[in-house]
Every structure is written in structure tokens, then in C-alpha cells.
Amino acid sequence: MKERKKLLKKEKKFTRLRDELNAERRRLPMVNIQKEYEFASADAKKTLLDLFEDRMQLIVYHFMFDPDWDEGCPSCSAWADHIARGHINHLHARSTTLALISRAPLDKITAFKERMGWDMPWYSSFGSDFNYDFHVTQDESVKPVMYNYRDKATLEHLGQHYHTEGEQPGISCFLRVDDTAYHTYSTYGRGGEQVGGAHYFLDMTALGRQEEWEEPEGRTTGLGVPAGSENILYPDEYK
């Protein structure tokens, strides 16, 4: 009981700190989106404003799906699998839309979406600047490398070469005021965990997420790690 009460003090401090961070996030400057982006959907071409679906807010998950791939990223797929009907309903009740956006062409997205059994909106940004402008596709021939607010030199200095090319994960939030969309926030890497999902449930258990980077050591089970993604789920700088 003594040890639990000691931990409870830290938990309460963490909860209050999270409230402070959330408030600070809401005070960030908002950026007017003036570029006309175009997205492919099942019924018609869409603008960024269309993606709001007549709601006040839009949350975009930047799902890693390169045009040359035949299926989406395993880690992004795990993220999307956490999204249940209840998440969508409660977001809609607060005038907020959740959508996925990938650079893969729509036919590949549609086939993979049907295979996974997802019904959330998922759009293709293929042929537009959207992914590059929001720093979730890295290609120096298109735009200078920038990921998680670090330029290429910084990323390379930190040994994060995997963030200097190709597709990257992230979440971006937007607010609509009349016919104007504002970018209010973006987060990358493990920042995507703050939506919750199974990871936060596992964090409460004795075995945790059962991955090698966690402490105490020796509780890794090898379960639940998508094949081929063992070395990209949690790089050192995200621990």
C-alpha cells in the first residue's frame, strides 16, 4: 500500500501535467491553409474542406502507404485497428471528423481497406503536395527534408536516417471557420499514441507492451509485433 500511494502521487502529477500540455496545445497559433489540395475518394474528387464533412474539426491520420506498396504499413494498420465505432460516434457528436490520408492511389487503398474491414473515410493524396507539405513524405527533390520539426542534418546527427526518405506517420488537426481551414496541430512518431488504444491499456499491466525497449528488462514476449517492423516501431529517440 505504501508503494502504491507513492506511485499515486506521481500519477496525479502526470495527469495534471497532461492537462497543462493539452491547454498549451490549444493555445498554439493557427495557420490558414490557402493551398488548394485535391484528394481522391470513392465518389468524387475532394478538397480539404470537403473532408470535414460539414463538421467544425478534422483529424487526419497520415497513414504510411507508398504508391509502390501493395498494402499499408503494419504499424499504421495496428493504429487504425484501434479505432472503433464508439470513437467515431463520440467524435461526430463533438463536430469532429476522423479521416485517413495516404499517398497510395485510391484503388490500392480501397482494396486494403476492404481487406481490413474498416469503414472510416480514407482518401488518396496521390499527385498532390499534401504529404510533402505536412512532412510525412520525405523527398528532397520535392521539398527539404523535415520530420518531427527536425531538418535532415539534425535527423542524421541523431542517427535517424530512416526519417529522411519515404513515408512517415503523423497526425494533423484542422479547424474550419466558415469556408476557411486552419491547421492547428501536428504530431509525429510516438505522438500518435496519445489517442490511446491498446498501448495505453497494456501500459497498466505487469508485462507492459512486451517490447525490448521497456523497463524493467526481461519481460519481452515477442507477441504482437508485426513481421518486419521490429526495428521501426520504437526507435531510441522516442523512448
KEPASE-216277 format. One record per residue (C-alpha): x, y, z; residue number from 1. Coordinates in steps of 0.1 Angstrom, whole numbers, plus 5000, padded with zeros to 4 digits. Example, Ala and Ser with C-alpha at 12.3 -4.5 7.8 and 13.67 -1.06 7.14 Angstrom:
<u->5123, v->4955, w->5078, pos->1>
<u->5137, v->4989, w->5071, pos->2>
END
This chain:
<u->5000, v->5000, w->5000, pos->1>
<u->5028, v->5024, w->5008, pos->2>
<u->5045, v->5019, w->4974, pos->3>
<u->5011, v->5023, w->4956, pos->4>
<u->5004, v->5056, w->4974, pos->5>
<u->5038, v->5068, w->4964, pos->6>
<u->5031, v->5060, w->4928, pos->7>
<u->4997, v->5076, w->4930, pos->8>
<u->5013, v->5109, w->4938, pos->9>
<u->5033, v->5106, w->4906, pos->10>
<u->5003, v->5095, w->4886, pos->11>
<u->4983, v->5126, w->4897, pos->12>
<u->5012, v->5148, w->4888, pos->13>
<u->5014, v->5132, w->4854, pos->14>
<u->4976, v->5137, w->4849, pos->15>
<u->4978, v->5174, w->4858, pos->16>
<u->5008, v->5178, w->4835, pos->17>
<u->4989, v->5163, w->4807, pos->18>
<u->4960, v->5188, w->4813, pos->19>
<u->4986, v->5216, w->4812, pos->20>
<u->5000, v->5202, w->4779, pos->21>
<u->4966, v->5199, w->4764, pos->22>
<u->4958, v->5235, w->4773, pos->23>
<u->4991, v->5247, w->4759, pos->24>
<u->4984, v->5228, w->4727, pos->25>
<u->4951, v->5246, w->4723, pos->26>
<u->4969, v->5279, w->4726, pos->27>
<u->4992, v->5272, w->4696, pos->28>
<u->4989, v->5297, w->4667, pos->29>
<u->4965, v->5285, w->4639, pos->30>
<u->4978, v->5286, w->4603, pos->31>
<u->4954, v->5295, w->4575, pos->32>
<u->4955, v->5268, w->4548, pos->33>
<u->4955, v->5286, w->4515, pos->34>
<u->4967, v->5260, w->4491, pos->35>
<u->4941, v->5241, w->4472, pos->36>
<u->4947, v->5204, w->4478, pos->37>
<u->4928, v->5177, w->4460, pos->38>
<u->4920, v->5142, w->4473, pos->39>
<u->4906, v->5111, w->4455, pos->40>
<u->4876, v->5094, w->4471, pos->41>
<u->4852, v->5067, w->4461, pos->42>
<u->4826, v->5091, w->4448, pos->43>
<u->4844, v->5123, w->4436, pos->44>
<u->4875, v->5145, w->4440, pos->45>
<u->4875, v->5162, w->4474, pos->46>
<u->4890, v->5195, w->4487, pos->47>
<u->4904, v->5197, w->4523, pos->48>
<u->4871, v->5215, w->4533, pos->49>
<u->4851, v->5186, w->4519, pos->50>
<u->4870, v->5162, w->4542, pos->51>
<u->4854, v->5180, w->4572, pos->52>
<u->4820, v->5165, w->4562, pos->53>
<u->4803, v->5197, w->4573, pos->54>
<u->4818, v->5194, w->4608, pos->55>
<u->4839, v->5220, w->4627, pos->56>
<u->4871, v->5200, w->4631, pos->57>
<u->4891, v->5174, w->4611, pos->58>
<u->4917, v->5150, w->4625, pos->59>
<u->4939, v->5134, w->4598, pos->60>
<u->4959, v->5103, w->4604, pos->61>
<u->4988, v->5102, w->4579, pos->62>
<u->4987, v->5065, w->4571, pos->63>
<u->5020, v->5053, w->4556, pos->64>
<u->5012, v->5037, w->4522, pos->65>
<u->5036, v->5044, w->4494, pos->66>
<u->5022, v->5042, w->4458, pos->67>
<u->5046, v->5013, w->4450, pos->68>
<u->5034, v->4992, w->4480, pos->69>
<u->5006, v->4966, w->4477, pos->70>
<u->4995, v->4971, w->4513, pos->71>
<u->4996, v->4996, w->4541, pos->72>
<u->5022, v->4999, w->4568, pos->73>
<u->5018, v->4973, w->4596, pos->74>
<u->5023, v->4998, w->4624, pos->75>
<u->4997, v->5022, w->4609, pos->76>
<u->4974, v->4993, w->4604, pos->77>
<u->4976, v->4985, w->4641, pos->78>
<u->4968, v->5021, w->4649, pos->79>
<u->4938, v->5021, w->4626, pos->80>
<u->4926, v->4988, w->4641, pos->81>
<u->4922, v->5006, w->4674, pos->82>
<u->4896, v->5029, w->4661, pos->83>
<u->4861, v->5016, w->4670, pos->84>
<u->4826, v->5027, w->4661, pos->85>
<u->4824, v->5044, w->4695, pos->86>
<u->4854, v->5066, w->4688, pos->87>
<u->4838, v->5078, w->4655, pos->88>
<u->4804, v->5084, w->4671, pos->89>
<u->4818, v->5104, w->4700, pos->90>
<u->4840, v->5125, w->4677, pos->91>
<u->4810, v->5132, w->4654, pos->92>
<u->4789, v->5142, w->4685, pos->93>
<u->4815, v->5169, w->4690, pos->94>
<u->4815, v->5180, w->4654, pos->95>
<u->4849, v->5164, w->4646, pos->96>
<u->4857, v->5141, w->4617, pos->97>
<u->4885, v->5115, w->4617, pos->98>
<u->4900, v->5105, w->4583, pos->99>
<u->4930, v->5086, w->4569, pos->100>
<u->4951, v->5100, w->4541, pos->101>
<u->4978, v->5082, w->4522, pos->102>
<u->4998, v->5088, w->4490, pos->103>
<u->4989, v->5054, w->4475, pos->104>
<u->4964, v->5055, w->4446, pos->105>
<u->4927, v->5050, w->4456, pos->106>
<u->4924, v->5015, w->4441, pos->107>
<u->4951, v->5002, w->4464, pos->108>
<u->4936, v->5020, w->4494, pos->109>
<u->4902, v->5006, w->4486, pos->110>
<u->4914, v->4970, w->4483, pos->111>
<u->4934, v->4972, w->4515, pos->112>
<u->4905, v->4989, w->4534, pos->113>
<u->4881, v->4962, w->4524, pos->114>
<u->4905, v->4935, w->4534, pos->115>
<u->4910, v->4950, w->4568, pos->116>
<u->4872, v->4956, w->4573, pos->117>
<u->4875, v->4993, w->4581, pos->118>
<u->4847, v->5018, w->4573, pos->119>
<u->4864, v->5051, w->4583, pos->120>
<u->4869, v->5076, w->4555, pos->121>
<u->4903, v->5071, w->4537, pos->122>
<u->4915, v->5094, w->4509, pos->123>
<u->4943, v->5094, w->4484, pos->124>
<u->4966, v->5124, w->4482, pos->125>
<u->4984, v->5109, w->4452, pos->126>
<u->4996, v->5137, w->4428, pos->127>
<u->4992, v->5165, w->4454, pos->128>
<u->5016, v->5183, w->4476, pos->129>
<u->4997, v->5174, w->4508, pos->130>
<u->5020, v->5147, w->4522, pos->131>
<u->5051, v->5168, w->4514, pos->132>
<u->5038, v->5200, w->4529, pos->133>
<u->5029, v->5181, w->4561, pos->134>
<u->5063, v->5164, w->4562, pos->135>
<u->5050, v->5128, w->4561, pos->136>
<u->5066, v->5120, w->4527, pos->137>
<u->5103, v->5128, w->4525, pos->138>
<u->5118, v->5135, w->4491, pos->139>
<u->5145, v->5162, w->4487, pos->140>
<u->5136, v->5166, w->4450, pos->141>
<u->5102, v->5179, w->4461, pos->142>
<u->5107, v->5196, w->4494, pos->143>
<u->5135, v->5199, w->4520, pos->144>
<u->5135, v->5170, w->4545, pos->145>
<u->5118, v->5178, w->4578, pos->146>
<u->5104, v->5153, w->4603, pos->147>
<u->5092, v->5159, w->4638, pos->148>
<u->5104, v->5195, w->4635, pos->149>
<u->5140, v->5184, w->4627, pos->150>
<u->5158, v->5191, w->4595, pos->151>
<u->5179, v->5165, w->4576, pos->152>
<u->5212, v->5174, w->4593, pos->153>
<u->5197, v->5171, w->4627, pos->154>
<u->5180, v->5138, w->4619, pos->155>
<u->5212, v->5124, w->4605, pos->156>
<u->5232, v->5136, w->4635, pos->157>
<u->5208, v->5118, w->4658, pos->158>
<u->5211, v->5086, w->4637, pos->159>
<u->5176, v->5089, w->4624, pos->160>
<u->5183, v->5082, w->4588, pos->161>
<u->5150, v->5063, w->4584, pos->162>
<u->5132, v->5096, w->4588, pos->163>
<u->5150, v->5113, w->4559, pos->164>
<u->5133, v->5095, w->4530, pos->165>
<u->5100, v->5079, w->4521, pos->166>
<u->5067, v->5077, w->4540, pos->167>
<u->5064, v->5087, w->4577, pos->168>
<u->5035, v->5086, w->4602, pos->169>
<u->5018, v->5115, w->4618, pos->170>
<u->4985, v->5132, w->4629, pos->171>
<u->4973, v->5166, w->4619, pos->172>
<u->4944, v->5186, w->4632, pos->173>
<u->4923, v->5213, w->4614, pos->174>
<u->4896, v->5237, w->4624, pos->175>
<u->4870, v->5251, w->4600, pos->176>
<u->4857, v->5287, w->4603, pos->177>
<u->4832, v->5294, w->4576, pos->178>
<u->4850, v->5285, w->4544, pos->179>
<u->4885, v->5286, w->4558, pos->180>
<u->4905, v->5257, w->4571, pos->181>
<u->4932, v->5263, w->4597, pos->182>
<u->4960, v->5239, w->4606, pos->183>
<u->4960, v->5238, w->4645, pos->184>
<u->4984, v->5209, w->4654, pos->185>
<u->5006, v->5181, w->4641, pos->186>
<u->5024, v->5154, w->4659, pos->187>
<u->5047, v->5126, w->4647, pos->188>
<u->5063, v->5094, w->4658, pos->189>
<u->5051, v->5082, w->4692, pos->190>
<u->5030, v->5114, w->4694, pos->191>
<u->5003, v->5093, w->4677, pos->192>
<u->4999, v->5072, w->4708, pos->193>
<u->4982, v->5100, w->4727, pos->194>
<u->4949, v->5089, w->4711, pos->195>
<u->4950, v->5059, w->4734, pos->196>
<u->4942, v->5025, w->4720, pos->197>
<u->4956, v->4991, w->4732, pos->198>
<u->4990, v->5005, w->4741, pos->199>
<u->4976, v->5026, w->4770, pos->200>
<u->4958, v->4995, w->4783, pos->201>
<u->4990, v->4975, w->4782, pos->202>
<u->5009, v->5002, w->4800, pos->203>
<u->4988, v->4994, w->4831, pos->204>
<u->4998, v->4957, w->4831, pos->205>
<u->5028, v->4939, w->4846, pos->206>
<u->5042, v->4929, w->4812, pos->207>
<u->5036, v->4963, w->4796, pos->208>
<u->5038, v->4964, w->4758, pos->209>
<u->5062, v->4934, w->4759, pos->210>
<u->5088, v->4951, w->4739, pos->211>
<u->5126, v->4952, w->4744, pos->212>
<u->5129, v->4990, w->4750, pos->213>
<u->5108, v->4989, w->4781, pos->214>
<u->5119, v->4987, w->4817, pos->215>
<u->5121, v->4966, w->4838, pos->216>
<u->5140, v->4944, w->4814, pos->217>
<u->5133, v->4907, w->4808, pos->218>
<u->5095, v->4910, w->4802, pos->219>
<u->5096, v->4908, w->4764, pos->220>
<u->5073, v->4882, w->4750, pos->221>
<u->5077, v->4887, w->4712, pos->222>
<u->5040, v->4888, w->4708, pos->223>
<u->5021, v->4914, w->4688, pos->224>
<u->5049, v->4928, w->4668, pos->225>
<u->5041, v->4930, w->4631, pos->226>
<u->5066, v->4910, w->4610, pos->227>
<u->5093, v->4932, w->4595, pos->228>
<u->5085, v->4962, w->4618, pos->229>
<u->5106, v->4952, w->4649, pos->230>
<u->5132, v->4978, w->4642, pos->231>
<u->5109, v->5007, w->4634, pos->232>
<u->5082, v->5007, w->4660, pos->233>
<u->5101, v->5025, w->4687, pos->234>
<u->5135, v->5040, w->4677, pos->235>
<u->5157, v->5052, w->4706, pos->236>
<u->5148, v->5089, w->4703, pos->237>
<u->5111, v->5080, w->4710, pos->238>
<u->5116, v->5061, w->4743, pos->239>
END
